[in-house]
C-alpha cells in the first residue's frame, strides 16, 4: 500500500461509493499513523479527525491521475510527498496516548509539554 490515500474506490457495480471511499481512506490513514486494530477504540478517532482536518496553509492535496492516490505539495519548499503533512504530528498524539495508558498520572500531559 502506498502512503498516499486513494481518493476513489469503486463498489461492486463499478460506481464510486462515498461510504466505501471514506472507510477505506480512514483505514489507510490509521495504518499511516501506526494505529493497530486493537487500538481502534482508543485512537481511531485521531485518524477520523485528522483526515478531515485542513492542511497547513502552504500545503495542498492533489490526486495522481494514474494511481488515484492523493499526494501533497509544500508550495514554500517546492516539494511533494505521498504523506499527509499532519501525519508526524498525529503520530505523536498516538504515541502520547499510548504512553498515557501505560503510565497514567494526573499531571502526565503537563509533564509532556517540555
C-alpha positions in Angstrom: 0.0 0.0 0.0 1.4 3.4 -1.0 1.5 6.1 1.6 -0.9 8.3 -0.4 -4.6 7.7 0.3 -6.7 6.5 -2.6 -9.4 9.0 -3.3 -11.9 6.9 -5.1 -12.9 3.3 -4.6 -15.5 1.6 -6.8 -18.2 -0.6 -5.5 -19.3 -3.9 -7.0 -21.3 -2.0 -9.6 -18.3 -0.1 -10.7 -19.7 3.2 -9.4 -17.8 5.2 -6.7 -19.2 4.6 -3.3 -18.7 7.6 -0.9 -19.1 5.5 2.3 -16.7 2.9 1.0 -14.3 5.7 -0.1 -14.4 7.2 3.4 -14.0 3.9 5.3 -11.0 2.9 3.1 -9.4 6.3 3.4 -9.8 6.2 7.2 -8.4 2.6 7.4 -5.4 3.7 5.3 -4.9 6.8 7.4 -5.0 4.6 10.6 -2.3 2.5 9.0 -0.2 5.6 8.2 -0.5 6.7 11.8 0.5 3.2 13.1 -2.8 2.6 14.8 -3.3 -1.1 15.3 -6.7 -2.9 15.1 -6.5 -3.5 18.8 -6.2 0.3 19.4 -9.1 1.5 17.3 -11.3 2.2 20.2 -8.7 4.4 21.9 -7.1 6.0 18.9 -9.3 5.6 15.8 -10.9 9.0 16.3 -7.5 10.6 15.7 -7.4 9.2 12.2 -11.1 10.3 11.6 -10.5 13.8 12.8 -7.0 14.1 11.1 -8.3 13.1 7.7 -10.9 15.8 7.9 -8.6 18.5 9.2 -7.4 21.3 6.9 -3.8 21.1 5.7 -1.3 23.6 6.9 -1.5 26.9 4.8 1.4 26.2 2.5 0.2 22.7 1.6 -2.3 21.5 -1.0 -3.6 18.0 -1.8 -3.7 16.6 -5.4 -4.8 13.3 -6.9 -2.3 11.3 -9.0 -4.1 10.7 -12.3 -2.6 7.3 -12.9 -3.0 5.7 -9.5 -5.8 7.8 -7.9 -3.7 8.2 -4.8 -3.5 11.6 -3.0 -0.2 13.4 -2.8 0.7 16.6 -1.1 2.6 19.7 -2.3 4.5 22.1 0.0 4.5 25.3 -2.0 7.1 27.0 0.2 9.7 24.3 -0.3 8.5 23.2 -3.7 8.4 19.5 -2.7 5.7 16.8 -2.9 5.1 13.9 -0.7 2.7 10.9 -0.5 2.4 11.5 3.2 -0.1 13.9 4.6 1.9 16.7 6.3 -0.2 16.2 9.5 1.0 12.6 9.9 4.1 13.3 12.1 2.0 15.4 14.5 -0.8 12.9 14.7 1.7 10.0 15.2 3.0 12.0 18.2 -0.5 12.2 19.6 -1.0 8.5 19.2 2.4 7.9 20.9 1.4 10.2 23.8 -1.9 8.4 24.2 -0.1 5.0 24.3 2.3 6.2 27.0 -0.5 7.8 29.0 -2.4 4.5 29.0 0.7 2.7 30.2 1.7 5.0 33.0 -1.3 7.1 33.9 -0.7 10.1 36.2 -2.8 13.2 36.9 0.0 15.5 35.6 1.1 13.4 32.6 0.2 15.9 29.9 1.8 18.8 31.7 5.0 16.7 32.0 5.0 16.1 28.3 4.9 19.8 27.3 8.6 20.4 27.9 
